[in-house]
Amino acid sequence: MSMFEQTLRMVCQNHGIAWNAIAGLATLHLKQTESGLLTFSLAQSWPLIYFSQAELENDAVPHPSGVVNAAVGVSSVCEAAALRAATQSDTLASMLLVPKQIFKGSSGLGAVTIAIATYQASAQVYFHPEIH
């Protein structure tokens, strides 16, 4: 089991979120080359949604990051992508069930950042490796 899957399962368990309640994964389009993310979403039969920087740049989130902004040009990827994916249309609101959480690997290399958002009974999850 990958670090991402272990972390996601732990977050779901800690927050009382059923694994089968997860509707998909969402992230920034710059992550399209990350084969592990695609492989995981296919293995789970979950859609993987990519958003452009323009789609995420003005989204209000509770935990914006200057580090993320410097790295990819938007102040939030994790929470913004989760909230946007959980929103069924521009007129329906989504909310964070789990705000951005960063989990670093035991070796100090790599990290997983997860936020979970919902609209009604769906949840969207986003994976983001730490950028150093």
Buried (B, 14 or more C-beta within 10 A) or exposed (E): EBBBBEBBEEBBEEEEBEEEBBBBBBBBBBBEEBEEBBEBBEEBEBEBBBBEEEBBBEBEBEBBBEEBBEBBBBBBBBBBBBBBBBBEEEEEEBEBBBBBBEBEEEEEEBBBBBBBBBBEEBBBBBBBBBEE
